[in-house]
Amino acid sequence: MERGLTGLTGYGPSNLTFDGNDERVNSIPKSYSEAISSPDSVEWQKIMSDEMAALVDNETFELVTKPKERSVIGGRWVYSVKSGPNDQEIFKARYVAKGYSQVADVDFTETFSPTARLTSVRMLMDIAVQKSYIVHQMDVCTAYLHAKIDCNVFVVQPEGFIELDKMERMVKEKIQRKATKMIPELRNLSYERRLQRLELISLEQRRLRGQLIQTFKYLNGLNNVTLEGLFERDGNVRTRNNGQKLLLRNFKTSQAMNFSPVKIAATWNQLPENIVSAGTVNTFKNRLDIFWITNPPSTTSY
């Protein structure tokens, strides 16, 4: 059974740029498989998880069963690296729709993307100087997600985040999202913050917790279920948070139907040392639960 994303507005690779040398440009992945096998795989996994979290939190799409009479637009990951303050590298990943597969005047009537004109920015700066105004700059990471469309657009699920059996979980999670949003004082908070205030846990967080426990057992020889086809631990390489980096292997999509290796690797590599190096399963569970009280994971389901 095919499933896709409905309501997803695509945007093109031209939104991502890089300020740097040619060697770095050539090292930027051109596909999902290149990203997860590159030396920067941890960063790419994290930024893809952030992108998916933004899509979910902004209710950009809904997972649905593909209608028989509708065609589905393909999609792909687009990657780039920007130069930040002090030449810091900022990794960017966007999931874009393959709009070129649509036929003009059949699938769409117009294309546009509202952006600020440089002339307008200069005019604002000129006014600010004349009036001695204080100018603040901010980066809106998901501005394109707020665009409204007047029809349903069916797009395939992003590579690396495909699950064929989560319709029931998505429906239940959607009900919980709407229910928590009905509380007036919580309406403007993110889903994670609403759950935190209500001392609740999302269905996906429960699932993620279970899979992390399975991973801990496997890595410590305590689990009869082998996960070696999905990932392995590299104790010789440190992440920013712990010294037990989890590496993804080149697994097949069928291997990840009931497990989320990309999400697990990204989450594991962000956990503190005292959690991943716990001596027992119960200690791992307790420390993970305490850590998540103040650092809840993304509720995005992958």
Backbone as numpy.savetxt, mean C-alpha at the origin, in Angstrom:
# Nx Ny Nz CAx CAy CAz Cx Cy Cz
-13.01 -17.62 -10.95 -13.86 -16.42 -10.95 -12.97 -15.17 -10.95
-13.23 -14.31 -11.90 -12.42 -13.09 -12.00 -12.98 -12.01 -11.10
-12.08 -11.23 -10.52 -12.51 -10.11 -9.70 -11.67 -8.91 -10.05
-12.23 -7.74 -9.87 -11.49 -6.52 -10.19 -11.82 -5.41 -9.22
-11.24 -4.25 -9.45 -11.50 -3.09 -8.63 -12.43 -2.16 -9.38
-13.46 -1.67 -8.74 -14.37 -0.75 -9.39 -14.24 0.63 -8.76
-14.31 1.66 -9.59 -14.25 3.02 -9.08 -12.84 3.57 -8.99
-11.85 2.86 -9.53 -10.46 3.30 -9.42 -10.11 4.21 -10.58
-9.66 5.40 -10.28 -9.23 6.34 -11.31 -7.74 6.17 -11.52
-7.31 5.96 -12.75 -5.89 5.76 -13.03 -5.19 7.07 -13.30
-3.88 7.08 -13.08 -3.07 8.25 -13.41 -1.73 7.74 -13.89
-1.07 8.52 -14.71 0.05 8.01 -15.49 1.40 8.16 -14.86
2.41 7.49 -15.45 3.77 7.53 -14.96 4.38 8.92 -14.98
3.82 9.83 -15.76 4.40 11.18 -15.85 4.29 11.93 -14.54
3.48 11.43 -13.61 3.36 12.10 -12.31 4.58 11.86 -11.43
5.42 10.90 -11.82 6.58 10.56 -11.02 7.84 11.00 -11.74
8.72 11.67 -11.05 9.95 12.15 -11.65 11.13 11.77 -10.77
12.32 11.95 -11.30 13.52 11.66 -10.52 14.57 12.71 -10.81
15.17 13.20 -9.75 16.26 14.16 -9.89 17.54 13.46 -9.45
18.30 12.95 -10.36 19.51 12.23 -9.97 20.31 11.79 -11.17
21.27 10.88 -10.95 22.13 10.47 -12.04 21.51 9.34 -12.84
22.10 9.09 -14.02 21.55 8.07 -14.92 21.65 6.67 -14.33
22.70 6.42 -13.55 22.87 5.10 -12.95 21.72 4.77 -12.02
21.29 5.75 -11.22 20.17 5.52 -10.30 18.87 5.35 -11.07
18.71 6.12 -12.14 17.50 5.99 -12.96 17.41 4.58 -13.53
18.52 4.04 -14.00 18.52 2.71 -14.59 18.24 1.61 -13.57
18.45 1.91 -12.29 18.21 0.90 -11.25 16.77 0.90 -10.75
15.96 1.83 -11.21 14.57 1.89 -10.81 13.79 0.76 -11.48
13.04 -0.04 -10.72 12.32 -1.19 -11.29 11.32 -0.76 -12.36
11.17 -1.61 -13.34 10.19 -1.36 -14.40 8.97 -2.28 -14.26
9.02 -3.17 -13.27 7.90 -4.08 -13.05 7.88 -4.49 -11.60
6.78 -5.11 -11.19 6.65 -5.57 -9.81 7.70 -6.63 -9.48
7.93 -7.56 -10.41 8.90 -8.62 -10.15 10.31 -8.06 -9.96
10.65 -7.01 -10.70 11.96 -6.37 -10.53 12.03 -5.68 -9.17
10.93 -5.09 -8.73 10.92 -4.35 -7.46 11.17 -5.28 -6.27
10.50 -6.43 -6.24 10.63 -7.31 -5.07 11.92 -8.11 -5.08
12.63 -8.10 -6.21 13.91 -8.81 -6.26 15.10 -7.86 -6.28
14.84 -6.55 -6.17 15.91 -5.56 -6.20 16.55 -5.40 -4.83
17.74 -4.80 -4.74 18.38 -4.55 -3.44 17.54 -3.65 -2.53
16.64 -2.86 -3.12 15.79 -1.97 -2.35 14.39 -2.55 -2.15
14.29 -3.87 -2.16 12.98 -4.52 -2.11 12.17 -4.13 -0.88
12.85 -3.96 0.27 12.13 -3.60 1.50 11.45 -2.25 1.34
12.19 -1.27 0.77 11.62 0.06 0.57 10.45 0.01 -0.42
10.62 -0.76 -1.51 9.55 -0.84 -2.50 8.32 -1.52 -1.91
8.53 -2.57 -1.12 7.39 -3.25 -0.49 6.64 -2.30 0.43
7.39 -1.52 1.21 6.75 -0.60 2.15 5.95 0.46 1.41
6.54 1.03 0.36 5.86 2.13 -0.33 4.65 1.61 -1.11
4.72 0.36 -1.60 3.54 -0.23 -2.25 2.43 -0.47 -1.22
2.83 -0.90 -0.02 1.85 -1.09 1.05 1.20 0.24 1.41
2.01 1.32 1.45 1.46 2.65 1.75 0.48 3.09 0.66
0.82 2.79 -0.57 -0.07 3.15 -1.69 -1.40 2.41 -1.58
-1.33 1.11 -1.28 -2.56 0.34 -1.14 -3.37 0.83 0.06
-2.67 1.20 1.15 -3.37 1.72 2.33 -4.11 3.01 1.99
-3.49 3.87 1.18 -4.13 5.12 0.77 -5.35 4.84 -0.09
-5.26 3.87 -0.99 -6.40 3.52 -1.84 -7.57 3.01 -1.00
-7.25 2.20 0.02 -8.30 1.65 0.87 -8.88 2.72 1.79
-8.01 3.48 2.45 -8.47 4.48 3.43 -9.33 5.55 2.78
-9.04 5.88 1.52 -9.83 6.89 0.81 -11.03 6.28 0.09
-11.25 4.97 0.34 -12.38 4.26 -0.26 -12.42 4.49 -1.77
-11.25 4.35 -2.38 -11.11 4.58 -3.82 -11.71 3.46 -4.64
-11.74 2.26 -4.08 -12.26 1.13 -4.84 -13.06 0.21 -3.94
-13.77 -0.68 -4.58 -14.50 -1.73 -3.88 -14.23 -3.04 -4.61
-13.86 -4.07 -3.87 -13.60 -5.37 -4.49 -14.93 -6.01 -4.85
-15.08 -6.36 -6.13 -16.34 -6.91 -6.61 -16.07 -8.08 -7.54
-17.10 -8.86 -7.75 -17.04 -9.92 -8.76 -17.28 -9.28 -10.12
-16.48 -9.65 -11.08 -16.55 -9.03 -12.41 -17.88 -9.37 -13.10
-18.64 -8.32 -13.51 -19.86 -8.57 -14.28 -19.52 -9.20 -15.63
-20.34 -10.11 -16.07 -20.03 -10.83 -17.32 -19.97 -9.90 -18.51
-20.79 -8.85 -18.50 -20.87 -7.99 -19.69 -19.84 -6.86 -19.69
-19.00 -6.79 -18.66 -18.04 -5.69 -18.57 -16.62 -6.17 -18.79
-15.82 -5.33 -19.44 -14.40 -5.63 -19.62 -13.62 -4.99 -18.48
-12.45 -5.52 -18.20 -11.62 -5.04 -17.09 -10.34 -4.43 -17.64
-10.00 -3.26 -17.13 -8.77 -2.58 -17.55 -7.60 -3.15 -16.75
-6.50 -3.35 -17.43 -5.30 -3.83 -16.74 -4.67 -2.72 -15.92
-3.70 -3.07 -15.11 -2.99 -2.09 -14.30 -1.55 -2.51 -14.10
-0.73 -1.59 -13.65 0.67 -1.93 -13.40 1.23 -0.98 -12.36
2.30 -1.41 -11.70 3.02 -0.58 -10.75 4.03 0.28 -11.48
4.11 1.55 -11.10 5.10 2.49 -11.64 5.95 2.98 -10.48
7.27 2.93 -10.64 8.18 3.26 -9.55 9.07 4.45 -9.91
9.48 5.17 -8.89 10.43 6.26 -9.10 11.08 6.59 -7.77
12.17 7.35 -7.85 12.88 7.82 -6.66 13.09 9.31 -6.81
12.70 10.07 -5.78 12.89 11.50 -5.78 13.97 11.90 -4.80
14.56 13.04 -5.03 15.56 13.57 -4.10 14.87 14.43 -3.06
15.06 14.08 -1.79 14.47 14.83 -0.71 15.47 15.74 -0.04
15.16 16.25 1.15 16.10 17.10 1.89 17.42 16.37 2.16
18.51 17.10 2.05 19.84 16.53 2.29 20.12 15.34 1.37
19.60 15.42 0.14 19.81 14.37 -0.86 19.26 13.02 -0.42
18.31 13.04 0.48 17.67 11.80 0.92 16.81 11.25 -0.21
16.87 9.93 -0.42 16.08 9.31 -1.47 14.67 9.03 -0.96
13.68 9.45 -1.74 12.28 9.22 -1.39 11.70 8.27 -2.44
11.31 7.09 -1.99 10.78 6.08 -2.90 9.31 6.33 -3.17
8.92 6.19 -4.43 7.53 6.42 -4.85 7.04 5.21 -5.63
5.81 4.83 -5.38 5.18 3.74 -6.15 3.72 4.10 -6.35
3.25 3.94 -7.55 1.85 4.21 -7.88 1.29 3.04 -8.68
0.05 2.67 -8.35 -0.63 1.66 -9.16 -1.49 2.40 -10.17
-1.19 2.23 -11.45 -1.86 3.00 -12.49 -2.67 2.09 -13.41
-3.76 2.61 -13.88 -4.60 1.88 -14.83 -4.01 2.01 -16.23
-4.10 0.95 -17.00 -3.61 0.97 -18.38 -4.69 1.59 -19.27
-4.77 2.90 -19.18 -5.82 3.62 -19.89 -5.78 3.49 -21.40
-4.61 3.12 -21.91 -4.48 3.02 -23.38 -5.33 1.87 -23.95
-5.82 1.00 -23.07 -6.66 -0.10 -23.56 -8.10 0.33 -23.77
-8.43 1.57 -23.38 -9.78 2.09 -23.57 -9.90 2.77 -24.93
-11.12 2.76 -25.44 -11.39 3.35 -26.77 -12.11 4.68 -26.57
-11.58 5.73 -27.20 -12.17 7.06 -27.09 -13.60 7.06 -27.62
-14.48 7.79 -26.92 -15.90 7.93 -27.26 -16.69 6.62 -27.08
-16.00 5.59 -26.64 -16.68 4.33 -26.30 -16.56 4.09 -24.80
-15.32 4.10 -24.32 -15.06 3.89 -22.89 -14.95 5.20 -22.12
-14.69 6.30 -22.83 -14.58 7.60 -22.16 -14.83 8.70 -23.17
-15.14 9.90 -22.66 -15.41 11.04 -23.54 -14.38 12.15 -23.38
-13.70 12.20 -22.24 -12.70 13.24 -22.04 -11.66 12.76 -21.03
-10.48 13.34 -21.10 -9.42 13.03 -20.13 -8.83 14.35 -19.64
-8.64 14.43 -18.35 -8.02 15.63 -17.79 -7.56 15.31 -16.38
-6.64 16.12 -15.91 -6.15 15.99 -14.54 -5.86 17.39 -14.03
-6.68 17.90 -13.11 -6.49 19.28 -12.64 -5.19 19.43 -11.85
-4.32 20.30 -12.34 -3.05 20.58 -11.66 -2.85 22.10 -11.62
-2.01 22.52 -10.71 -1.73 23.96 -10.59 -0.81 24.42 -11.70
-1.12 25.55 -12.32 -0.26 26.13 -13.34 0.88 26.89 -12.67
2.06 26.82 -13.25 3.21 27.51 -12.69 2.96 29.01 -12.59
2.20 29.55 -13.56 1.87 30.98 -13.53 1.07 31.33 -12.28
0.15 30.46 -11.90 -0.65 30.69 -10.69 0.20 30.67 -9.44
1.16 29.73 -9.39 2.06 29.64 -8.24 2.90 30.90 -8.12
3.40 31.39 -9.25 4.21 32.61 -9.24 3.39 33.81 -8.78
2.14 33.85 -9.20 1.27 34.95 -8.80 1.06 34.92 -7.28
0.83 33.74 -6.72 0.65 33.61 -5.28 1.91 34.02 -4.53
3.06 33.63 -5.05 4.32 34.00 -4.39 4.52 35.52 -4.43
4.13 36.13 -5.56 4.27 37.59 -5.70 3.37 38.32 -4.69
2.15 37.84 -4.54 1.23 38.44 -3.57 1.76 38.27 -2.15
2.29 37.07 -1.86 2.83 36.80 -0.53 3.97 37.74 -0.18
4.83 38.02 -1.17 5.96 38.94 -0.94 5.46 40.35 -0.70
4.51 40.81 -1.53 3.99 42.17 -1.40 3.26 42.39 -0.07
2.56 41.37 0.40 1.78 41.47 1.63 2.53 40.98 2.86
3.76 40.52 2.67 4.56 39.96 3.77 3.86 38.78 4.44
3.23 37.96 3.62 2.55 36.78 4.15 3.56 35.67 4.45
3.20 34.82 5.40 4.00 33.61 5.67 3.47 32.50 4.78
4.35 31.85 4.03 3.95 30.81 3.08 4.34 29.44 3.64
3.37 28.54 3.68 3.61 27.16 4.12 3.47 26.24 2.92
4.32 25.24 2.86 4.25 24.25 1.79 3.91 22.89 2.39
3.04 22.17 1.72 2.73 20.81 2.18 2.57 19.91 0.97
2.80 18.64 1.19 2.72 17.66 0.13 1.48 16.81 0.33
0.55 16.88 -0.61 -0.66 16.05 -0.56 -0.37 14.79 -1.36
-0.13 13.70 -0.65 0.35 12.48 -1.30 -0.71 11.82 -2.18
-1.98 11.95 -1.82 -3.01 11.21 -2.55 -4.08 12.14 -3.10
-3.68 13.28 -3.59 -4.65 14.26 -4.10 -5.49 13.69 -5.24
-4.90 12.87 -6.09 -5.62 12.36 -7.25 -6.76 11.43 -6.84
-6.67 10.87 -5.64 -7.69 9.94 -5.20 -9.01 10.63 -4.89
-9.00 11.95 -4.79 -10.21 12.68 -4.43 -11.04 13.08 -5.65
-10.55 12.77 -6.84 -11.30 13.11 -8.05 -12.57 12.26 -8.13
-13.65 12.87 -8.61 -14.93 12.17 -8.72 -15.14 11.68 -10.15
-15.67 10.49 -10.29 -16.02 9.99 -11.61 -17.49 9.59 -11.58
-18.13 9.68 -12.75 -19.58 9.46 -12.81 -19.94 8.09 -13.37
-18.99 7.15 -13.35 -19.26 5.80 -13.84 -18.35 4.82 -13.12
-18.65 3.55 -13.23 -17.80 2.53 -12.64 -16.70 2.12 -13.60
-15.49 2.05 -13.10 -14.35 1.61 -13.90 -13.80 0.35 -13.25
-13.74 -0.73 -13.98 -13.28 -2.00 -13.45 -11.81 -2.20 -13.80
-10.99 -2.37 -12.77 -9.54 -2.51 -12.93 -9.09 -3.76 -12.19
-8.13 -4.47 -12.74 -7.63 -5.68 -12.08 -6.95 -5.33 -10.76
-6.90 -6.26 -9.85 -6.23 -6.06 -8.58 -4.72 -5.89 -8.81
-4.06 -5.09 -7.99 -2.62 -4.86 -8.15 -1.81 -6.13 -7.95
-0.80 -6.31 -8.78 0.09 -7.46 -8.66 0.78 -7.43 -7.30
0.84 -8.59 -6.67 1.44 -8.69 -5.35 0.44 -8.50 -4.23
-0.78 -8.09 -4.57 -1.81 -7.83 -3.56 -3.12 -8.50 -3.96
-3.01 -9.62 -4.63 -4.18 -10.31 -5.16 -4.61 -11.42 -4.20
-5.89 -11.41 -3.89 -6.47 -12.50 -3.13 -7.79 -12.87 -3.77
-8.03 -14.17 -3.88 -9.24 -14.63 -4.56 -10.34 -15.02 -3.59
-10.05 -14.98 -2.27 -11.01 -15.52 -1.32 -11.42 -14.53 -0.24
-11.30 -13.24 -0.52 -11.53 -12.29 0.56 -12.81 -11.48 0.43
-13.73 -11.88 -0.43 -14.96 -11.12 -0.59 -15.74 -11.02 0.72
-15.85 -12.14 1.44 -16.60 -12.13 2.69 -15.95 -11.21 3.71
-14.60 -11.24 3.80 -13.90 -10.37 4.74 -14.08 -8.91 4.35
-14.04 -8.62 3.05 -14.20 -7.25 2.59 -15.59 -6.71 2.94
-16.60 -7.54 2.77 -17.96 -7.11 3.08 -18.09 -6.80 4.57
-17.57 -7.70 5.42 -17.65 -7.50 6.87 -16.85 -6.26 7.29
-15.67 -6.09 6.67 -14.83 -4.95 7.01 -15.52 -3.64 6.60
-16.19 -3.67 5.46 -16.89 -2.49 4.98 -18.00 -2.09 5.94
-18.72 -3.11 6.47 -19.78 -2.83 7.45 -19.19 -2.20 8.70
-18.05 -2.75 9.15 -17.41 -2.21 10.35 -16.92 -0.79 10.12
-16.39 -0.51 8.93 -15.92 0.84 8.59 -17.08 1.84 8.69
-18.20 1.47 8.05 -19.34 2.38 8.04 -19.91 2.58 9.43
-19.96 1.49 10.21 -20.52 1.57 11.56 -19.70 2.50 12.45
-18.37 2.38 12.38 -17.52 3.24 13.22 -17.56 4.69 12.77
-17.87 4.91 11.49 -17.92 6.28 10.96 -19.22 6.99 11.35
-20.18 6.25 11.85 -21.46 6.85 12.24 -21.37 7.56 13.58
-20.30 7.34 14.33 -20.11 8.01 15.61 -19.60 9.42 15.33
-20.36 10.47 15.65 -20.02 11.85 15.25 -18.60 12.28 15.61
-18.16 12.01 16.84 -16.85 12.49 17.26 -15.70 11.73 16.61
-15.98 10.63 15.92 -14.93 9.84 15.27 -14.99 9.96 13.75
-15.94 10.70 13.24 -16.21 10.72 11.80 -15.02 11.17 10.97
-14.24 12.12 11.48 -13.13 12.66 10.70 -11.80 11.96 10.95
-11.83 10.90 11.74 -10.61 10.15 12.01 -10.43 9.04 10.98
-9.20 8.58 10.81 -8.95 7.45 9.91 -9.57 6.19 10.51
-9.71 5.17 9.69 -10.29 3.92 10.16 -9.47 3.32 11.30
-8.13 3.37 11.15 -7.25 2.84 12.20 -7.46 3.58 13.52
-7.57 4.91 13.43 -7.74 5.71 14.64 -9.11 5.45 15.28
-10.13 5.25 14.45 -11.46 4.96 14.99 -11.44 3.64 15.76
-10.80 2.63 15.18 -10.69 1.34 15.86 -9.91 1.47 17.16
-8.84 2.27 17.10 -8.01 2.44 18.29 -8.79 3.10 19.42
-9.58 4.13 19.08 -10.37 4.83 20.09 -11.43 3.90 20.70
-11.96 3.00 19.88 -13.01 2.09 20.33 -12.45 0.79 20.90
-11.11 0.68 20.90 -10.42 -0.52 21.39 -10.90 -1.76 20.62
-11.03 -1.58 19.29 -11.41 -2.68 18.40 -10.23 -3.06 17.53
-10.36 -4.15 16.82 -9.32 -4.59 15.91 -9.99 -4.97 14.59
-9.36 -4.65 13.49 -9.95 -4.95 12.19 -9.79 -6.43 11.86
-10.64 -6.89 10.94 -10.54 -8.28 10.51 -9.20 -8.56 9.86
-8.71 -7.60 9.10 -7.43 -7.79 8.43 -6.27 -7.79 9.41
-6.40 -7.01 10.49 -5.34 -7.01 11.49 -5.30 -8.35 12.21
-6.46 -8.93 12.45 -6.49 -10.27 13.05 -5.80 -11.28 12.14
-6.10 -11.17 10.86 -5.49 -12.08 9.89 -3.98 -11.87 9.82
-3.57 -10.60 9.81 -2.15 -10.28 9.76 -1.44 -10.81 11.00
-2.06 -10.65 12.16 -1.47 -11.15 13.40 -1.26 -12.66 13.33
-2.29 -13.37 12.83 -2.17 -14.82 12.71 -1.05 -15.24 11.79
-0.89 -14.52 10.67 0.15 -14.87 9.72 1.54 -14.53 10.25
1.66 -13.46 11.02 2.94 -13.14 11.65 3.33 -14.21 12.67
2.35 -14.71 13.41 2.63 -15.78 14.37 3.08 -17.04 13.63
2.42 -17.37 12.51 2.83 -18.51 11.69 4.27 -18.32 11.20
4.57 -17.09 10.76 5.92 -16.80 10.27 6.95 -16.96 11.38
6.64 -16.44 12.56 7.56 -16.58 13.69 7.82 -18.05 14.00
6.75 -18.85 14.00 6.91 -20.28 14.27 7.78 -20.95 13.21
7.52 -20.62 11.95 8.30 -21.22 10.87 9.78 -20.86 10.97
10.07 -19.58 11.21 11.46 -19.14 11.28 12.19 -19.72 12.48
11.45 -20.14 13.48 12.06 -20.72 14.68 11.87 -22.23 14.76
11.49 -22.84 13.64 11.36 -24.29 13.59 10.24 -24.85 14.43
9.19 -24.06 14.66 8.10 -24.50 15.53 6.82 -24.79 14.76
6.87 -24.70 13.43 5.67 -24.84 12.62 5.84 -25.97 11.63
4.85 -26.85 11.55 4.91 -27.95 10.60 4.65 -27.49 9.17
3.99 -26.33 9.04 3.69 -25.79 7.71 4.91 -25.04 7.18
5.44 -25.46 6.05 6.63 -24.81 5.51 6.27 -23.57 4.69
6.97 -22.50 4.93 6.76 -21.25 4.20 8.00 -20.87 3.40
8.93 -21.81 3.27 10.20 -21.47 2.65 10.07 -21.09 1.18
8.98 -21.48 0.54 8.79 -21.08 -0.85 8.39 -19.62 -0.99
8.04 -18.98 0.13 7.58 -17.60 0.09 8.67 -16.62 0.47
9.38 -16.89 1.58 10.43 -15.97 2.02 11.40 -16.68 2.96
12.46 -15.98 3.31 13.45 -16.49 4.23 14.01 -15.33 5.04
14.69 -15.65 6.13 15.26 -14.62 6.99 16.75 -14.47 6.69
17.20 -13.23 6.58 18.61 -12.93 6.34 19.14 -12.19 7.55
19.80 -12.90 8.45 20.33 -12.30 9.66 21.56 -11.45 9.44
22.10 -11.47 8.22 23.32 -10.69 7.94 23.00 -9.26 7.52
21.72 -8.98 7.27 21.32 -7.65 6.82 20.35 -7.05 7.81
20.62 -5.84 8.24 19.74 -5.16 9.19 18.71 -4.32 8.43
17.50 -4.27 9.00 16.53 -3.27 8.55 16.69 -2.07 9.45
15.87 -1.04 9.24 15.95 0.12 10.11 15.50 -0.19 11.53
14.76 -1.32 11.70 14.17 -1.60 12.99 14.74 -2.84 13.69
15.12 -3.85 12.91 15.66 -5.05 13.54 16.73 -5.68 12.66
17.42 -6.65 13.22 18.54 -7.28 12.53 18.18 -8.59 11.87
16.89 -8.85 11.67 16.46 -10.11 11.08 15.57 -9.84 9.87
16.19 -9.33 8.83 15.46 -8.95 7.62 14.80 -10.16 6.98
13.55 -10.00 6.61 12.80 -11.05 5.94 12.85 -10.79 4.44
13.33 -11.77 3.69 13.49 -11.63 2.25 12.40 -12.39 1.52
11.82 -11.76 0.51 10.84 -12.43 -0.33 11.55 -13.28 -1.37
10.96 -14.40 -1.69 11.45 -15.20 -2.80 10.54 -14.98 -4.00
10.95 -15.46 -5.15 10.13 -15.32 -6.35 9.04 -16.39 -6.35
8.00 -16.14 -5.57 6.92 -17.10 -5.42 5.88 -16.92 -6.52
5.08 -17.96 -6.73 3.98 -17.89 -7.68 2.74 -17.32 -6.98
1.88 -16.68 -7.75 0.67 -16.11 -7.17 -0.16 -17.17 -6.46
-0.20 -18.39 -7.02 -0.99 -19.46 -6.43 -0.50 -19.82 -5.03
0.80 -19.59 -4.76 1.35 -19.89 -3.44 0.86 -18.91 -2.39
0.43 -17.75 -2.81 0.07 -16.69 -1.86 -1.43 -16.49 -1.73
-2.22 -17.47 -2.17 -3.67 -17.30 -2.11 -4.18 -17.19 -0.68
-3.62 -17.98 0.23 -4.07 -17.97 1.61 -3.04 -17.34 2.54
-2.07 -16.68 1.96 -1.02 -16.04 2.74 -0.65 -14.74 2.04
-0.13 -13.77 2.79 0.20 -12.46 2.20 1.69 -12.18 2.39
2.55 -12.80 1.60 3.99 -12.67 1.81 4.52 -11.24 1.70
3.99 -10.45 0.77 4.46 -9.07 0.62 4.13 -8.27 1.87
2.90 -8.39 2.33 2.47 -7.68 3.53 3.23 -8.17 4.76
3.44 -9.48 4.86 4.15 -10.04 6.01 5.59 -9.54 6.05
6.27 -9.57 4.91 7.67 -9.12 4.86 7.78 -7.65 5.23
6.90 -6.83 4.67 6.95 -5.39 4.95 6.67 -5.11 6.42
5.70 -5.83 7.01 5.35 -5.61 8.41 6.44 -6.14 9.34
6.94 -7.34 9.04 8.00 -7.95 9.85 9.23 -7.04 9.92
9.63 -6.49 8.79 10.85 -5.68 8.73 10.69 -4.33 9.43
9.47 -3.99 9.84 9.24 -2.75 10.59 9.08 -3.00 12.08
9.07 -4.27 12.48 8.91 -4.59 13.89 10.21 -4.37 14.66
10.12 -3.96 15.93 11.33 -3.77 16.74 12.05 -5.09 17.00
13.32 -4.99 17.34 14.17 -6.16 17.58 13.60 -7.05 18.69
13.07 -6.45 19.76 12.63 -7.27 20.89 11.42 -8.13 20.56
10.71 -7.82 19.46 9.56 -8.64 19.06 10.02 -9.82 18.20
10.78 -9.55 17.15 11.18 -10.62 16.23 12.16 -11.60 16.87
12.85 -11.17 17.93 13.81 -12.05 18.59 13.25 -12.65 19.88
11.93 -12.61 20.05 11.30 -13.16 21.25 11.65 -14.64 21.40
11.73 -15.07 22.64 12.15 -16.45 22.91 11.06 -17.48 22.74
9.81 -17.08 22.93 8.68 -18.00 22.82 7.57 -17.38 22.00
6.63 -18.23 21.59 5.49 -17.75 20.80 4.62 -16.80 21.62
4.37 -17.15 22.88 3.55 -16.29 23.73 4.19 -14.92 23.95
5.51 -14.92 24.12 6.21 -13.64 24.27 6.08 -12.81 23.00
6.22 -13.47 21.86 6.05 -12.78 20.58 4.67 -12.17 20.47
3.62 -12.94 20.82 2.24 -12.45 20.75 2.04 -11.24 21.66
2.49 -11.37 22.89 2.28 -10.30 23.87 2.99 -9.01 23.45
4.25 -9.13 23.03 5.01 -7.94 22.63 4.42 -7.32 21.37
3.95 -8.15 20.45 3.33 -7.63 19.22 2.05 -6.86 19.56
1.22 -7.41 20.44 -0.03 -6.74 20.82 0.24 -5.41 21.51
1.24 -5.38 22.39 1.59 -4.14 23.09 2.10 -3.10 22.11
2.94 -3.53 21.16 3.50 -2.62 20.16 2.40 -2.03 19.29
1.41 -2.83 18.94 0.34 -2.39 18.05 -0.65 -1.45 18.72
-0.61 -1.37 20.04 -1.50 -0.43 20.72 -1.18 1.01 20.31
0.11 1.32 20.22 0.53 2.67 19.82 1.00 2.75 18.38
1.22 1.60 17.75 1.68 1.56 16.35 0.83 0.59 15.55
-0.45 0.87 15.38 -1.34 -0.08 14.67 -0.89 -0.24 13.23
-0.93 -1.47 12.72 -0.54 -1.69 11.32 -1.62 -1.21 10.38
-1.27 -1.08 9.12 -2.26 -0.71 8.12 -3.31 -1.81 8.06
-4.58 -1.42 7.91 -5.66 -2.40 7.81 -5.90 -2.83 6.38
-5.04 -2.39 5.45 -5.22 -2.78 4.07 -5.08 -4.28 3.94
-5.97 -4.92 3.20 -5.90 -6.36 3.00 -5.22 -6.68 1.69
-4.18 -7.52 1.77 -3.43 -7.87 0.57 -3.54 -9.35 0.31
